[in-house]
Amino acid sequence: MTSDTPDDPGRDGPARQVCPICGKAAAEKYRPFCSSRCADVDLNRWLTGAYAIPVTEDDDEDGEEPTLSPAPPSER
């Protein structure tokens, strides 16, 4: 079944892309943004650390608790 609504991209073409900053329609020149202002806002967010990839501080790569080997018997 096909939809007759104009907002449904269906098979006629790609969906209209919206600016991730303000939600307006994206301009081809500044894609995926609508203007240089929104592109600059996004760049500023990256440069100031507002966007960050979360990491966990874990020195143990395999995820298991380290086992301590028993001390060798001392010679007398």
PQR file with spaces between the fields and no chain letter, atoms N, CA, C, O and H, PARSE charges and radii, in Angstrom:
ATOM       1  N    MET     1       0.832   -1.181    0.000 -0.4000 1.5000
ATOM       2  CA   MET     1       0.000    0.000    0.000 -0.0000 2.0000
ATOM       3  C    MET     1       0.875    1.242    0.000  0.5500 1.7000
ATOM       4  O    MET     1       1.936    1.267    0.623 -0.5500 1.4000
ATOM       5  N    THR     2       0.436    2.238   -0.681 -0.4000 1.5000
ATOM       6  CA   THR     2       1.160    3.502   -0.703 -0.0000 2.0000
ATOM       7  C    THR     2       0.365    4.545    0.053  0.5500 1.7000
ATOM       8  O    THR     2      -0.859    4.470    0.160 -0.5500 1.4000
ATOM       9  H    THR     2      -0.427    2.218   -1.187  0.4000 1.0000
ATOM      10  N    SER     3       1.078    5.502    0.564 -0.4000 1.5000
ATOM      11  CA   SER     3       0.447    6.574    1.319 -0.0000 2.0000
ATOM      12  C    SER     3       0.309    7.798    0.429  0.5500 1.7000
ATOM      13  O    SER     3       1.199    8.095   -0.367 -0.5500 1.4000
ATOM      14  H    SER     3       2.072    5.563    0.477  0.4000 1.0000
ATOM      15  N    ASP     4      -0.804    8.508    0.562 -0.4000 1.5000
ATOM      16  CA   ASP     4      -1.027    9.705   -0.241 -0.0000 2.0000
ATOM      17  C    ASP     4      -0.651   10.974    0.495  0.5500 1.7000
ATOM      18  O    ASP     4      -0.890   12.071   -0.011 -0.5500 1.4000
ATOM      19  H    ASP     4      -1.528    8.267    1.209  0.4000 1.0000
ATOM      20  N    THR     5      -0.065   10.851    1.680 -0.4000 1.5000
ATOM      21  CA   THR     5       0.303   12.046    2.428 -0.0000 2.0000
ATOM      22  C    THR     5       1.568   12.648    1.850  0.5500 1.7000
ATOM      23  O    THR     5       2.479   11.912    1.469 -0.5500 1.4000
ATOM      24  H    THR     5       0.130    9.960    2.090  0.4000 1.0000
ATOM      25  N    PRO     6       1.648   13.980    1.774 -0.5600 1.5000
ATOM      26  CA   PRO     6       2.826   14.620    1.186  0.2800 2.0000
ATOM      27  C    PRO     6       4.082   14.476    2.042  0.5500 1.7000
ATOM      28  O    PRO     6       5.190   14.592    1.520 -0.5500 1.4000
ATOM      29  N    ASP     7       3.935   14.227    3.352 -0.4000 1.5000
ATOM      30  CA   ASP     7       5.101   14.093    4.223 -0.0000 2.0000
ATOM      31  C    ASP     7       5.756   12.728    4.115  0.5500 1.7000
ATOM      32  O    ASP     7       6.899   12.560    4.539 -0.5500 1.4000
ATOM      33  H    ASP     7       3.035   14.133    3.777  0.4000 1.0000
ATOM      34  N    ASP     8       5.063   11.761    3.560 -0.4000 1.5000
ATOM      35  CA   ASP     8       5.596   10.409    3.447 -0.0000 2.0000
ATOM      36  C    ASP     8       6.470   10.327    2.202  0.5500 1.7000
ATOM      37  O    ASP     8       5.977   10.517    1.090 -0.5500 1.4000
ATOM      38  H    ASP     8       4.134   11.898    3.215  0.4000 1.0000
ATOM      39  N    PRO     9       7.780   10.042    2.373 -0.5600 1.5000
ATOM      40  CA   PRO     9       8.649    9.993    1.210  0.2800 2.0000
ATOM      41  C    PRO     9       8.325    8.828    0.298  0.5500 1.7000
ATOM      42  O    PRO     9       8.542    8.915   -0.910 -0.5500 1.4000
ATOM      43  N    GLY    10       7.807    7.733    0.852 -0.4000 1.5000
ATOM      44  CA   GLY    10       7.457    6.580    0.045 -0.0000 2.0000
ATOM      45  C    GLY    10       8.597    6.158   -0.847  0.5500 1.7000
ATOM      46  O    GLY    10       9.743    6.085   -0.406 -0.5500 1.4000
ATOM      47  H    GLY    10       7.631    7.662    1.834  0.4000 1.0000
ATOM      48  N    ARG    11       8.292    5.879   -2.098 -0.4000 1.5000
ATOM      49  CA   ARG    11       9.330    5.482   -3.049 -0.0000 2.0000
ATOM      50  C    ARG    11       9.610    6.588   -4.060  0.5500 1.7000
ATOM      51  O    ARG    11      10.391    6.403   -4.993 -0.5500 1.4000
ATOM      52  H    ARG    11       7.361    5.938   -2.456  0.4000 1.0000
ATOM      53  N    ASP    12       8.972    7.731   -3.870 -0.4000 1.5000
ATOM      54  CA   ASP    12       9.119    8.814   -4.838 -0.0000 2.0000
ATOM      55  C    ASP    12      10.430    9.559   -4.699  0.5500 1.7000
ATOM      56  O    ASP    12      10.895   10.154   -5.671 -0.5500 1.4000
ATOM      57  H    ASP    12       8.338    7.881   -3.112  0.4000 1.0000
ATOM      58  N    GLY    13      11.045    9.550   -3.521 -0.4000 1.5000
ATOM      59  CA   GLY    13      12.289   10.280   -3.335 -0.0000 2.0000
ATOM      60  C    GLY    13      12.720   10.254   -1.892  0.5500 1.7000
ATOM      61  O    GLY    13      12.014    9.734   -1.029 -0.5500 1.4000
ATOM      62  H    GLY    13      10.667    9.067   -2.731  0.4000 1.0000
ATOM      63  N    PRO    14      13.883   10.818   -1.632 -0.5600 1.5000
ATOM      64  CA   PRO    14      14.393   10.814   -0.261  0.2800 2.0000
ATOM      65  C    PRO    14      13.590   11.753    0.635  0.5500 1.7000
ATOM      66  O    PRO    14      12.968   12.705    0.165 -0.5500 1.4000
ATOM      67  N    ALA    15      13.620   11.465    1.921 -0.4000 1.5000
ATOM      68  CA   ALA    15      12.934   12.315    2.886 -0.0000 2.0000
ATOM      69  C    ALA    15      13.662   13.645    2.994  0.5500 1.7000
ATOM      70  O    ALA    15      14.877   13.707    2.810 -0.5500 1.4000
ATOM      71  H    ALA    15      14.126   10.691    2.302  0.4000 1.0000
ATOM      72  N    ARG    16      12.936   14.691    3.288 -0.4000 1.5000
ATOM      73  CA   ARG    16      13.555   16.003    3.478 -0.0000 2.0000
ATOM      74  C    ARG    16      14.363   15.965    4.753  0.5500 1.7000
ATOM      75  O    ARG    16      13.880   15.521    5.795 -0.5500 1.4000
ATOM      76  H    ARG    16      11.948   14.640    3.438  0.4000 1.0000
ATOM      77  N    GLN    17      15.577   16.425    4.670 -0.4000 1.5000
ATOM      78  CA   GLN    17      16.455   16.431    5.828 -0.0000 2.0000
ATOM      79  C    GLN    17      16.249   17.727    6.598  0.5500 1.7000
ATOM      80  O    GLN    17      16.103   18.795    6.005 -0.5500 1.4000
ATOM      81  H    GLN    17      15.969   16.786    3.824  0.4000 1.0000
ATOM      82  N    VAL    18      16.240   17.624    7.932 -0.4000 1.5000
ATOM      83  CA   VAL    18      16.081   18.805    8.766 -0.0000 2.0000
ATOM      84  C    VAL    18      17.382   19.102    9.487  0.5500 1.7000
ATOM      85  O    VAL    18      18.188   18.206    9.738 -0.5500 1.4000
ATOM      86  H    VAL    18      16.359   16.756    8.414  0.4000 1.0000
ATOM      87  N    CYS    19      17.574   20.355    9.812 -0.4000 1.5000
ATOM      88  CA   CYS    19      18.767   20.814   10.515 -0.0000 2.0000
ATOM      89  C    CYS    19      18.767   20.227   11.925  0.5500 1.7000
ATOM      90  O    CYS    19      17.770   20.353   12.636 -0.5500 1.4000
ATOM      91  H    CYS    19      16.920   21.083    9.607  0.4000 1.0000
ATOM      92  N    PRO    20      19.865   19.585   12.347 -0.5600 1.5000
ATOM      93  CA   PRO    20      19.905   19.003   13.686  0.2800 2.0000
ATOM      94  C    PRO    20      19.969   20.046   14.805  0.5500 1.7000
ATOM      95  O    PRO    20      19.760   19.705   15.969 -0.5500 1.4000
ATOM      96  N    ILE    21      20.252   21.297   14.477 -0.4000 1.5000
ATOM      97  CA   ILE    21      20.343   22.349   15.488 -0.0000 2.0000
ATOM      98  C    ILE    21      18.993   23.021   15.714  0.5500 1.7000
ATOM      99  O    ILE    21      18.538   23.126   16.853 -0.5500 1.4000
ATOM     100  H    ILE    21      20.422   21.574   13.531  0.4000 1.0000
ATOM     101  N    CYS    22      18.346   23.476   14.637 -0.4000 1.5000
ATOM     102  CA   CYS    22      17.106   24.245   14.811 -0.0000 2.0000
ATOM     103  C    CYS    22      15.856   23.557   14.268  0.5500 1.7000
ATOM     104  O    CYS    22      14.743   23.980   14.582 -0.5500 1.4000
ATOM     105  H    CYS    22      18.716   23.391   13.712  0.4000 1.0000
ATOM     106  N    GLY    23      16.011   22.509   13.461 -0.4000 1.5000
ATOM     107  CA   GLY    23      14.861   21.786   12.950 -0.0000 2.0000
ATOM     108  C    GLY    23      14.296   22.303   11.640  0.5500 1.7000
ATOM     109  O    GLY    23      13.333   21.737   11.124 -0.5500 1.4000
ATOM     110  H    GLY    23      16.915   22.166   13.205  0.4000 1.0000
ATOM     111  N    LYS    24      14.872   23.368   11.087 -0.4000 1.5000
ATOM     112  CA   LYS    24      14.416   23.872    9.792 -0.0000 2.0000
ATOM     113  C    LYS    24      14.905   22.948    8.684  0.5500 1.7000
ATOM     114  O    LYS    24      15.737   22.072    8.918 -0.5500 1.4000
ATOM     115  H    LYS    24      15.655   23.829   11.506  0.4000 1.0000
ATOM     116  N    ALA    25      14.383   23.148    7.480 -0.4000 1.5000
ATOM     117  CA   ALA    25      14.823   22.344    6.339 -0.0000 2.0000
ATOM     118  C    ALA    25      16.292   22.626    6.049  0.5500 1.7000
ATOM     119  O    ALA    25      16.724   23.779    6.057 -0.5500 1.4000
ATOM     120  H    ALA    25      13.707   23.860    7.290  0.4000 1.0000
ATOM     121  N    ALA    26      17.049   21.577    5.794 -0.4000 1.5000
ATOM     122  CA   ALA    26      18.480   21.720    5.528 -0.0000 2.0000
ATOM     123  C    ALA    26      18.704   22.341    4.155  0.5500 1.7000
ATOM     124  O    ALA    26      17.993   22.033    3.198 -0.5500 1.4000
ATOM     125  H    ALA    26      16.698   20.641    5.787  0.4000 1.0000
ATOM     126  N    ALA    27      19.694   23.215    4.070 -0.4000 1.5000
ATOM     127  CA   ALA    27      20.070   23.832    2.803 -0.0000 2.0000
ATOM     128  C    ALA    27      21.182   23.006    2.175  0.5500 1.7000
ATOM     129  O    ALA    27      22.070   22.522    2.877 -0.5500 1.4000
ATOM     130  H    ALA    27      20.272   23.466    4.847  0.4000 1.0000
ATOM     131  N    GLU    28      21.140   22.843    0.877 -0.4000 1.5000
ATOM     132  CA   GLU    28      22.144   22.039    0.177 -0.0000 2.0000
ATOM     133  C    GLU    28      23.557   22.550    0.438  0.5500 1.7000
ATOM     134  O    GLU    28      24.485   21.758    0.602 -0.5500 1.4000
ATOM     135  H    GLU    28      20.418   23.236    0.306  0.4000 1.0000
ATOM     136  N    LYS    29      23.720   23.861    0.476 -0.4000 1.5000
ATOM     137  CA   LYS    29      25.048   24.457    0.657 -0.0000 2.0000
ATOM     138  C    LYS    29      25.653   24.123    2.017  0.5500 1.7000
ATOM     139  O    LYS    29      26.868   23.958    2.124 -0.5500 1.4000
ATOM     140  H    LYS    29      22.966   24.504    0.343  0.4000 1.0000
ATOM     141  N    TYR    30      24.820   24.021    3.063 -0.4000 1.5000
ATOM     142  CA   TYR    30      25.316   23.819    4.426 -0.0000 2.0000
ATOM     143  C    TYR    30      24.940   22.445    4.984  0.5500 1.7000
ATOM     144  O    TYR    30      24.999   22.238    6.196 -0.5500 1.4000
ATOM     145  H    TYR    30      23.833   24.155    2.976  0.4000 1.0000
ATOM     146  N    ARG    31      24.564   21.528    4.137 -0.4000 1.5000
ATOM     147  CA   ARG    31      24.094   20.220    4.562 -0.0000 2.0000
ATOM     148  C    ARG    31      24.975   19.592    5.615  0.5500 1.7000
ATOM     149  O    ARG    31      26.191   19.617    5.428 -0.5500 1.4000
ATOM     150  H    ARG    31      24.517   21.697    3.152  0.4000 1.0000
ATOM     151  N    PRO    32      24.489   19.041    6.685 -0.5600 1.5000
ATOM     152  CA   PRO    32      23.088   18.785    7.029  0.2800 2.0000
ATOM     153  C    PRO    32      22.412   19.940    7.762  0.5500 1.7000
ATOM     154  O    PRO    32      21.322   19.774    8.310 -0.5500 1.4000
ATOM     155  N    PHE    33      23.047   21.101    7.776 -0.4000 1.5000
ATOM     156  CA   PHE    33      22.504   22.255    8.497 -0.0000 2.0000
ATOM     157  C    PHE    33      21.716   23.149    7.549  0.5500 1.7000
ATOM     158  O    PHE    33      21.750   22.967    6.332 -0.5500 1.4000
ATOM     159  H    PHE    33      23.932   21.236    7.330  0.4000 1.0000
ATOM     160  N    CYS    34      21.000   24.123    8.126 -0.4000 1.5000
ATOM     161  CA   CYS    34      20.202   25.037    7.308 -0.0000 2.0000
ATOM     162  C    CYS    34      20.966   26.309    6.968  0.5500 1.7000
ATOM     163  O    CYS    34      20.623   27.001    6.009 -0.5500 1.4000
ATOM     164  H    CYS    34      20.972   24.271    9.115  0.4000 1.0000
ATOM     165  N    SER    35      22.004   26.624    7.751 -0.4000 1.5000
ATOM     166  CA   SER    35      22.740   27.869    7.542 -0.0000 2.0000
ATOM     167  C    SER    35      24.142   27.739    8.114  0.5500 1.7000
ATOM     168  O    SER    35      24.457   26.778    8.817 -0.5500 1.4000
ATOM     169  H    SER    35      22.283   26.062    8.529  0.4000 1.0000
ATOM     170  N    SER    36      24.975   28.718    7.803 -0.4000 1.5000
ATOM     171  CA   SER    36      26.328   28.702    8.358 -0.0000 2.0000
ATOM     172  C    SER    36      26.281   28.929    9.867  0.5500 1.7000
ATOM     173  O    SER    36      27.154   28.454   10.593 -0.5500 1.4000
ATOM     174  H    SER    36      24.720   29.498    7.232  0.4000 1.0000
ATOM     175  N    ARG    37      25.267   29.654   10.342 -0.4000 1.5000
ATOM     176  CA   ARG    37      25.140   29.873   11.780 -0.0000 2.0000
ATOM     177  C    ARG    37      24.956   28.555   12.511  0.5500 1.7000
ATOM     178  O    ARG    37      25.640   28.302   13.502 -0.5500 1.4000
ATOM     179  H    ARG    37      24.557   30.040    9.752  0.4000 1.0000
ATOM     180  N    CYS    38      24.046   27.709   12.044 -0.4000 1.5000
ATOM     181  CA   CYS    38      23.819   26.419   12.700 -0.0000 2.0000
ATOM     182  C    CYS    38      25.047   25.517   12.577  0.5500 1.7000
ATOM     183  O    CYS    38      25.354   24.763   13.501 -0.5500 1.4000
ATOM     184  H    CYS    38      23.489   27.914   11.238  0.4000 1.0000
ATOM     185  N    ALA    39      25.747   25.586   11.451 -0.4000 1.5000
ATOM     186  CA   ALA    39      26.983   24.815   11.301 -0.0000 2.0000
ATOM     187  C    ALA    39      28.019   25.286   12.310  0.5500 1.7000
ATOM     188  O    ALA    39      28.733   24.473   12.897 -0.5500 1.4000
ATOM     189  H    ALA    39      25.497   26.198   10.701  0.4000 1.0000
ATOM     190  N    ASP    40      28.103   26.603   12.514 -0.4000 1.5000
ATOM     191  CA   ASP    40      29.055   27.149   13.486 -0.0000 2.0000
ATOM     192  C    ASP    40      28.671   26.790   14.923  0.5500 1.7000
ATOM     193  O    ASP    40      29.543   26.536   15.753 -0.5500 1.4000
ATOM     194  H    ASP    40      27.522   27.264   12.037  0.4000 1.0000
ATOM     195  N    VAL    41      27.378   26.768   15.214 -0.4000 1.5000
ATOM     196  CA   VAL    41      26.918   26.365   16.544 -0.0000 2.0000
ATOM     197  C    VAL    41      27.345   24.926   16.814  0.5500 1.7000
ATOM     198  O    VAL    41      27.824   24.613   17.905 -0.5500 1.4000
ATOM     199  H    VAL    41      26.669   26.974   14.539  0.4000 1.0000
ATOM     200  N    ASP    42      27.174   24.054   15.827 -0.4000 1.5000
ATOM     201  CA   ASP    42      27.559   22.657   15.981 -0.0000 2.0000
ATOM     202  C    ASP    42      29.068   22.517   16.157  0.5500 1.7000
ATOM     203  O    ASP    42      29.527   21.752   17.005 -0.5500 1.4000
ATOM     204  H    ASP    42      26.785   24.308   14.942  0.4000 1.0000
ATOM     205  N    LEU    43      29.838   23.252   15.363 -0.4000 1.5000
ATOM     206  CA   LEU    43      31.296   23.213   15.485 -0.0000 2.0000
ATOM     207  C    LEU    43      31.731   23.675   16.869  0.5500 1.7000
ATOM     208  O    LEU    43      32.611   23.069   17.480 -0.5500 1.4000
ATOM     209  H    LEU    43      29.465   23.874   14.674  0.4000 1.0000
ATOM     210  N    ASN    44      31.119   24.741   17.361 -0.4000 1.5000
ATOM     211  CA   ASN    44      31.450   25.243   18.694 -0.0000 2.0000
ATOM     212  C    ASN    44      31.158   24.196   19.767  0.5500 1.7000
ATOM     213  O    ASN    44      31.920   24.050   20.722 -0.5500 1.4000
ATOM     214  H    ASN    44      30.403   25.233   16.865  0.4000 1.0000
ATOM     215  N    ARG    45      30.064   23.476   19.608 -0.4000 1.5000
ATOM     216  CA   ARG    45      29.733   22.433   20.582 -0.0000 2.0000
ATOM     217  C    ARG    45      30.790   21.332   20.593  0.5500 1.7000
ATOM     218  O    ARG    45      31.138   20.817   21.655 -0.5500 1.4000
ATOM     219  H    ARG    45      29.444   23.594   18.832  0.4000 1.0000
ATOM     220  N    TRP    46      31.303   20.970   19.415 -0.4000 1.5000
ATOM     221  CA   TRP    46      32.369   19.963   19.361 -0.0000 2.0000
ATOM     222  C    TRP    46      33.650   20.497   19.988  0.5500 1.7000
ATOM     223  O    TRP    46      34.310   19.794   20.753 -0.5500 1.4000
ATOM     224  H    TRP    46      31.021   21.389   18.552  0.4000 1.0000
ATOM     225  N    LEU    47      33.999   21.733   19.668 -0.4000 1.5000
ATOM     226  CA   LEU    47      35.269   22.282   20.140 -0.0000 2.0000
ATOM     227  C    LEU    47      35.291   22.551   21.639  0.5500 1.7000
ATOM     228  O    LEU    47      36.350   22.491   22.263 -0.5500 1.4000
ATOM     229  H    LEU    47      33.462   22.304   19.047  0.4000 1.0000
ATOM     230  N    THR    48      34.133   22.846   22.221 -0.4000 1.5000
ATOM     231  CA   THR    48      34.091   23.122   23.658 -0.0000 2.0000
ATOM     232  C    THR    48      33.828   21.873   24.490  0.5500 1.7000
ATOM     233  O    THR    48      33.792   21.945   25.719 -0.5500 1.4000
ATOM     234  H    THR    48      33.273   22.895   21.714  0.4000 1.0000
ATOM     235  N    GLY    49      33.646   20.737   23.839 -0.4000 1.5000
ATOM     236  CA   GLY    49      33.446   19.490   24.563 -0.0000 2.0000
ATOM     237  C    GLY    49      32.010   19.209   24.944  0.5500 1.7000
ATOM     238  O    GLY    49      31.757   18.306   25.742 -0.5500 1.4000
ATOM     239  H    GLY    49      33.675   20.678   22.841  0.4000 1.0000
ATOM     240  N    ALA    50      31.058   19.956   24.398 -0.4000 1.5000
ATOM     241  CA   ALA    50      29.655   19.688   24.692 -0.0000 2.0000
ATOM     242  C    ALA    50      29.250   18.324   24.138  0.5500 1.7000
ATOM     243  O    ALA    50      28.420   17.631   24.727 -0.5500 1.4000
ATOM     244  H    ALA    50      31.264   20.690   23.750  0.4000 1.0000
ATOM     245  N    TYR    51      29.834   17.946   23.014 -0.4000 1.5000
ATOM     246  CA   TYR    51      29.638   16.608   22.467 -0.0000 2.0000
ATOM     247  C    TYR    51      30.853   15.792   22.884  0.5500 1.7000
ATOM     248  O    TYR    51      31.989   16.220   22.680 -0.5500 1.4000
ATOM     249  H    TYR    51      30.508   18.509   22.536  0.4000 1.0000
ATOM     250  N    ALA    52      30.628   14.656   23.448 -0.4000 1.5000
ATOM     251  CA   ALA    52      31.741   13.798   23.847 -0.0000 2.0000
ATOM     252  C    ALA    52      31.314   12.347   23.728  0.5500 1.7000
ATOM     253  O    ALA    52      30.151   12.008   23.946 -0.5500 1.4000
ATOM     254  H    ALA    52      29.705   14.309   23.614  0.4000 1.0000
ATOM     255  N    ILE    53      32.249   11.512   23.386 -0.4000 1.5000
ATOM     256  CA   ILE    53      31.994   10.087   23.317 -0.0000 2.0000
ATOM     257  C    ILE    53      32.255    9.524   24.711  0.5500 1.7000
ATOM     258  O    ILE    53      33.369    9.634   25.223 -0.5500 1.4000
ATOM     259  H    ILE    53      33.194   11.787   23.209  0.4000 1.0000
ATOM     260  N    PRO    54      31.250    8.930   25.324 -0.5600 1.5000
ATOM     261  CA   PRO    54      31.439    8.437   26.689  0.2800 2.0000
ATOM     262  C    PRO    54      32.405    7.255   26.722  0.5500 1.7000
ATOM     263  O    PRO    54      32.364    6.374   25.863 -0.5500 1.4000
ATOM     264  N    VAL    55      33.257    7.255   27.714 -0.4000 1.5000
ATOM     265  CA   VAL    55      34.199    6.157   27.903 -0.0000 2.0000
ATOM     266  C    VAL    55      34.133    5.713   29.357  0.5500 1.7000
ATOM     267  O    VAL    55      33.726    6.467   30.240 -0.5500 1.4000
ATOM     268  H    VAL    55      33.290    7.970   28.412  0.4000 1.0000
ATOM     269  N    THR    56      34.531    4.506   29.575 -0.4000 1.5000
ATOM     270  CA   THR    56      34.626    4.018   30.942 -0.0000 2.0000
ATOM     271  C    THR    56      36.094    3.840   31.271  0.5500 1.7000
ATOM     272  O    THR    56      36.874    3.346   30.457 -0.5500 1.4000
ATOM     273  H    THR    56      34.862    3.893   28.857  0.4000 1.0000
ATOM     274  N    GLU    57      36.451    4.242   32.450 -0.4000 1.5000
ATOM     275  CA   GLU    57      37.833    4.104   32.890 -0.0000 2.0000
ATOM     276  C    GLU    57      38.018    2.682   33.405  0.5500 1.7000
ATOM     277  O    GLU    57      37.680    2.372   34.548 -0.5500 1.4000
ATOM     278  H    GLU    57      35.817    4.643   33.112  0.4000 1.0000
ATOM     279  N    ASP    58      38.553    1.831   32.554 -0.4000 1.5000
ATOM     280  CA   ASP    58      38.748    0.439   32.913 -0.0000 2.0000
ATOM     281  C    ASP    58      40.088   -0.007   32.359  0.5500 1.7000
ATOM     282  O    ASP    58      40.243   -0.172   31.149 -0.5500 1.4000
ATOM     283  H    ASP    58      38.828    2.082   31.626  0.4000 1.0000
ATOM     284  N    ASP    59      41.051   -0.201   33.237 -0.4000 1.5000
ATOM     285  CA   ASP    59      42.375   -0.615   32.797 -0.0000 2.0000
ATOM     286  C    ASP    59      42.418   -2.090   32.424  0.5500 1.7000
ATOM     287  O    ASP    59      43.277   -2.511   31.650 -0.5500 1.4000
ATOM     288  H    ASP    59      40.925   -0.066   34.220  0.4000 1.0000
ATOM     289  N    ASP    60      41.505   -2.869   32.964 -0.4000 1.5000
ATOM     290  CA   ASP    60      41.483   -4.297   32.701 -0.0000 2.0000
ATOM     291  C    ASP    60      40.705   -4.543   31.411  0.5500 1.7000
ATOM     292  O    ASP    60      39.493   -4.331   31.371 -0.5500 1.4000
ATOM     293  H    ASP    60      40.806   -2.527   33.593  0.4000 1.0000
ATOM     294  N    GLU    61      41.385   -4.985   30.365 -0.4000 1.5000
ATOM     295  CA   GLU    61      40.760   -5.109   29.057 -0.0000 2.0000
ATOM     296  C    GLU    61      39.825   -6.300   28.934  0.5500 1.7000
ATOM     297  O    GLU    61      38.840   -6.227   28.199 -0.5500 1.4000
ATOM     298  H    GLU    61      42.370   -5.157   30.398  0.4000 1.0000
ATOM     299  N    ASP    62      40.108   -7.407   29.638 -0.4000 1.5000
ATOM     300  CA   ASP    62      39.267   -8.583   29.471 -0.0000 2.0000
ATOM     301  C    ASP    62      38.059   -8.595   30.406  0.5500 1.7000
ATOM     302  O    ASP    62      37.198   -9.467   30.285 -0.5500 1.4000
ATOM     303  H    ASP    62      40.908   -7.466   30.235  0.4000 1.0000
ATOM     304  N    GLY    63      37.984   -7.660   31.320 -0.4000 1.5000
ATOM     305  CA   GLY    63      36.832   -7.544   32.188 -0.0000 2.0000
ATOM     306  C    GLY    63      36.845   -8.461   33.393  0.5500 1.7000
ATOM     307  O    GLY    63      35.906   -8.437   34.189 -0.5500 1.4000
ATOM     308  H    GLY    63      38.684   -6.952   31.419  0.4000 1.0000
ATOM     309  N    GLU    64      37.872   -9.260   33.548 -0.4000 1.5000
ATOM     310  CA   GLU    64      37.955  -10.163   34.693 -0.0000 2.0000
ATOM     311  C    GLU    64      38.842   -9.564   35.774  0.5500 1.7000
ATOM     312  O    GLU    64      39.731   -8.758   35.500 -0.5500 1.4000
ATOM     313  H    GLU    64      38.635   -9.279   32.901  0.4000 1.0000
ATOM     314  N    GLU    65      38.579   -9.975   37.003 -0.4000 1.5000
ATOM     315  CA   GLU    65      39.402   -9.524   38.123 -0.0000 2.0000
ATOM     316  C    GLU    65      40.789  -10.153   38.009  0.5500 1.7000
ATOM     317  O    GLU    65      40.899  -11.342   37.710 -0.5500 1.4000
ATOM     318  H    GLU    65      37.856  -10.629   37.226  0.4000 1.0000
ATOM     319  N    PRO    66      41.829   -9.391   38.237 -0.5600 1.5000
ATOM     320  CA   PRO    66      43.172   -9.974   38.173  0.2800 2.0000
ATOM     321  C    PRO    66      43.389  -10.928   39.345  0.5500 1.7000
ATOM     322  O    PRO    66      42.961  -10.672   40.471 -0.5500 1.4000
ATOM     323  N    THR    67      44.056  -12.019   39.049 -0.4000 1.5000
ATOM     324  CA   THR    67      44.361  -12.977   40.115 -0.0000 2.0000
ATOM     325  C    THR    67      45.816  -12.806   40.510  0.5500 1.7000
ATOM     326  O    THR    67      46.694  -12.642   39.663 -0.5500 1.4000
ATOM     327  H    THR    67      44.403  -12.227   38.135  0.4000 1.0000
ATOM     328  N    LEU    68      46.049  -12.846   41.786 -0.4000 1.5000
ATOM     329  CA   LEU    68      47.412  -12.726   42.284 -0.0000 2.0000
ATOM     330  C    LEU    68      48.002  -14.123   42.410  0.5500 1.7000
ATOM     331  O    LEU    68      47.396  -15.015   43.003 -0.5500 1.4000
ATOM     332  H    LEU    68      45.336  -12.980   42.474  0.4000 1.0000
ATOM     333  N    SER    69      49.174  -14.296   41.852 -0.4000 1.5000
ATOM     334  CA   SER    69      49.807  -15.609   41.967 -0.0000 2.0000
ATOM     335  C    SER    69      50.366  -15.758   43.379  0.5500 1.7000
ATOM     336  O    SER    69      50.840  -14.788   43.971 -0.5500 1.4000
ATOM     337  H    SER    69      49.666  -13.571   41.371  0.4000 1.0000
ATOM     338  N    PRO    70      50.309  -16.965   43.910 -0.5600 1.5000
ATOM     339  CA   PRO    70      50.822  -17.156   45.265  0.2800 2.0000
ATOM     340  C    PRO    70      52.329  -16.935   45.301  0.5500 1.7000
ATOM     341  O    PRO    70      53.033  -17.213   44.330 -0.5500 1.4000
ATOM     342  N    ALA    71      52.803  -16.442   46.410 -0.4000 1.5000
ATOM     343  CA   ALA    71      54.239  -16.195   46.567 -0.0000 2.0000
ATOM     344  C    ALA    71      54.982  -17.526   46.575  0.5500 1.7000
ATOM     345  O    ALA    71      54.513  -18.494   47.174 -0.5500 1.4000
ATOM     346  H    ALA    71      52.231  -16.216   47.199  0.4000 1.0000
ATOM     347  N    PRO    72      56.133  -17.581   45.917 -0.5600 1.5000
ATOM     348  CA   PRO    72      56.895  -18.832   45.913  0.2800 2.0000
ATOM     349  C    PRO    72      57.381  -19.142   47.327  0.5500 1.7000
ATOM     350  O    PRO    72      57.664  -18.234   48.107 -0.5500 1.4000
ATOM     351  N    PRO    73      57.473  -20.418   47.646 -0.5600 1.5000
ATOM     352  CA   PRO    73      57.936  -20.771   48.991  0.2800 2.0000
ATOM     353  C    PRO    73      59.355  -20.271   49.209  0.5500 1.7000
ATOM     354  O    PRO    73      60.211  -20.390   48.332 -0.5500 1.4000
ATOM     355  N    SER    74      59.586  -19.725   50.356 -0.4000 1.5000
ATOM     356  CA   SER    74      60.922  -19.197   50.642 -0.0000 2.0000
ATOM     357  C    SER    74      61.850  -20.325   51.074  0.5500 1.7000
ATOM     358  O    SER    74      61.444  -21.255   51.771 -0.5500 1.4000
ATOM     359  H    SER    74      58.890  -19.628   51.068  0.4000 1.0000
ATOM     360  N    GLU    75      63.082  -20.223   50.651 -0.4000 1.5000
ATOM     361  CA   GLU    75      64.069  -21.241   51.019 -0.0000 2.0000
ATOM     362  C    GLU    75      64.756  -20.820   52.297  0.5500 1.7000
ATOM     363  O    GLU    75      65.084  -19.645   52.461 -0.5500 1.4000
ATOM     364  H    GLU    75      63.411  -19.468   50.085  0.4000 1.0000
ATOM     365  N    ARG    76      64.979  -21.740   53.192 -0.4000 1.5000
ATOM     366  CA   ARG    76      65.665  -21.439   54.451 -0.0000 2.0000
ATOM     367  C    ARG    76      66.986  -22.077   54.498  0.5500 1.7000
ATOM     368  O    ARG    76      67.706  -21.932   55.486 -0.5500 1.4000
ATOM     369  H    ARG    76      64.713  -22.694   53.058  0.4000 1.0000
